[in-house]
Amino acid sequence: MNIYVGNISYSTSEEDLRESFGQFGEVTSAKIITDRETGRSKGFGFVEMADDEAGNKAIEEMNGKEIGGRDLRVNMARPKR
């Protein structure tokens, strides 16, 4: 399951996301989207979880949770167009 994670603090790392979501199940990847020119975080990313049930639990528990001083917005990622 691919999960969108928004409103990420600029100081949050991909490893921080992996650890936070890992408590709900196996995280196969965690990626924070960065600006091509500056390399700075754009404030959102994606977490891929191996199991849909774990992914749904992570969405439920992590949406609105404060990490790095910001409340995350978490939901199922929409497919690329």
Secondary structure, DSSP 8 states (H G I E B T S, - for coil): -EEEEES--TT--HHHHHHHHHTTS-EEEEEEEE-TTT--EEEEEEEEES-HHHHHHHHHHHTT-EETTEE-EEEE-----
